[in-house]
Each structure stands twice: as C-alpha cells, then as structure tokens.
C-alpha cells in the first residue's frame, strides 16, 4: 500500500505538510491548520512541489537561509488506499495513528502565485 506522511513544519508560519505517495513521488500540500480528525471540518491545502519518497522519514532542522527553514517533525504517518483520483478530486482512506478514515481533497482553483488551492476534509469515520 502507498504511504502518507504529515510533517509538522514550524517555518515562517506553523503549518502541516500533507504528503501522499503517488506517481513515484510524494505529492504535497501545505495545510495551515491542524488536519481534520473528525468529519465536518474543512482545511485549506495549498499544493506545493513534489518531494522525493525518501523525504517521508525526514525530521530535523532546515537551516536558516534555506527554503523552508525551521523545525520539521513527523506528526502522523501510515498507509492509504485510493478510492478515486481525478484532476480536481482525490478520495482516499488514511490508516494512521492520528488520522484514520475516508478523506477527500477537492481542488478549488489557484491562488495569486498560481499554486493549486484544495480543500481537505474527512468524510467518514471507520466502523469498529
């Protein structure tokens, strides 16, 4: 099963880097607030550049003066299975310690810098 990781990134502003293993890379979104643990909460997710798969284990300090300078810790990680994937909507099931259940990413457009703006939300809690 493909992997996901969410890295808490205390850079210029605190945010969470949400990453899904797809197409041989980590597709990545910056989420300004804590990713939703329960259905009904929606979070902005700004698409950022893909990262190599090896980055899924990274924790540490990105030194001052470098892009993304600040402390990075792994907030959650696990596997996921994809239900559907389209250009503007991805539906998947996360299997992590913090996040578990069915989630959706929906593309809403782009910001002034041309980066894709998505909405991340939990749609269902697993039974049991």
N, C-alpha and C positions, 0 to 999 in steps of 0.2 A: 504494500500500500504506500502511496506517496505520503510525504511528511509535511507538517506545517510547523512553524515556529512563530512566536510572538516575543519580540525583544523590547523590553522597556528601555527607552533611549532618552537619557537626560542630557540633551544637547542644548541648543539655544532656548528651546522650549521643551518641556517634558511631553513625550508622545510615545506611542507604541508602534513598532514596525511589524506589520502583519504580513507573513510570507507563506506562500503556497508553492510547493514543488510542482512545477508544470513545464513541459517542453524542455527538460534538461537544465532548468534554472529555477531560482526562487522568484516567482512573480511577487511584487512587493507593493504595499500600500502603507502610508503613514496615517495613523489613526490618532487624532489629537486628544481623545478622551479614552478612558478605560474601555476595552472592548466589551460588548454586552454579554452578560451572563444569563439574562432572562429574556424571554420573548417580550416584544413591545418596545424595547429600547433600540433606538437607531443611532448610528455613529457615522460621521463623515469619514471617508477613507480616501486619501489623496494618492493616486497612483504615482509611484516613483520608479527609478530604474531597476531592472532585474539585477539580482545578485547571484554569485556562484553558489552551488549547492553546499560547498564547504562552509559557507557563512552561517549555516543553520546552527552551528555549535559555538559561534563567537560570543564571548563575554569579555569585557575588558574596557579599557580606556582608549578612546580615539584622541590622539594628542591635539592640543591646542594648535590652531592654524590649519588643521586638516579639515576637509569637508566632513560634517557630522561630528565635530569634536564634542566629546562628552563621554559619560559612562553608559555602557550597554550591559544589560543583564537579561537573561532568559526568563521571561515571565510565565510562559507556557509553551509546551511543545507536545507533539504526538503525531498521530497519523490522521488521514482523512480519506473519505471516498467522495467522488464527484457524482452528482445526480445528473446535472446538465451544465453545459458550458456554451455560451453564445457570446457574441461580441459585446453585448450590453448587459448580460446577466449570467451569473455563475451561482449554482445551487450545490451545496456540499454538506457533508456531515463530518464534524470535527470530533476526534476522540483524544482529548487531552485531560489534564488534571483540573485546569481552571475552566476551560470551555469544552462542553460536550453537548452535542445535539446538531440539529439542522440549521444551517446558516445560509444567507443569501447576500451576494454583492450585486448591486444594480448600478449601472453607470448612469449618471445624471447629466453629464456634459463635461466641460473643461473649464478650468479657472483662467485667469488673465495670462498666466505663464504657459498655458496650453496643456497643463497636466490634467489627466482624467480625474474627475470627481465622482466618487462612488458612494453609495450608501451601504453600510454593513449592518445587518440585523439578524437576530436569532428568530427562527420561525417555528421551532418546535423543540420540546424537551424530550429526551429519550424516555421510553417506558421502563419501569422497573425501579 
